[in-house]
Amino acid sequence: IPVKQIAERYGVSRATIYKVAPRNSALVLEDRKNEYKDTRK
């Protein structure tokens, strides 16, 4: 999954994604999906 698509889906910047998960960012974000949703509320 392209990082840009992940960033748009979770409403976070690409820099944040790379900071959170330089590798396997998609897998980590899937695990943290709820955490990001809570942040957006």
C-alpha positions as CSV (number, residue, x, y, z in Angstrom):
1,I,0.0,0.0,0.0
2,P,1.5,3.4,-0.9
3,V,2.4,5.5,2.1
4,K,0.5,8.5,0.6
5,Q,-2.7,6.4,0.5
6,I,-2.2,5.4,4.1
7,A,-1.6,9.0,5.1
8,E,-4.9,10.0,3.5
9,R,-6.8,7.1,5.0
10,Y,-5.7,7.8,8.5
11,G,-5.4,11.6,8.3
12,V,-1.8,11.7,9.2
13,S,1.3,13.0,7.5
14,R,3.8,10.8,5.6
15,A,6.5,12.1,8.0
16,T,4.4,10.8,10.9
17,I,4.1,7.4,9.3
18,Y,7.8,7.1,8.6
19,K,8.5,8.2,12.2
20,V,6.1,5.6,13.6
21,A,7.1,2.8,11.2
22,P,10.1,3.3,8.9
23,R,9.6,-0.3,7.7
24,N,6.3,-2.2,7.3
25,S,4.4,1.0,7.9
26,A,1.2,-0.5,6.5
27,L,1.3,-3.4,8.9
28,V,2.0,-1.2,11.9
29,L,-0.7,1.3,10.9
30,E,-3.2,-1.6,10.6
31,D,-2.4,-2.4,14.2
32,R,-2.7,1.2,15.3
33,K,-5.8,2.0,13.2
34,N,-8.0,2.5,16.2
35,E,-5.4,4.7,17.9
36,Y,-5.4,7.0,14.8
37,K,-9.2,7.1,14.7
38,D,-9.3,8.2,18.4
39,T,-6.8,10.9,17.6
40,R,-9.0,12.3,14.8
41,K,-12.1,12.5,17.0
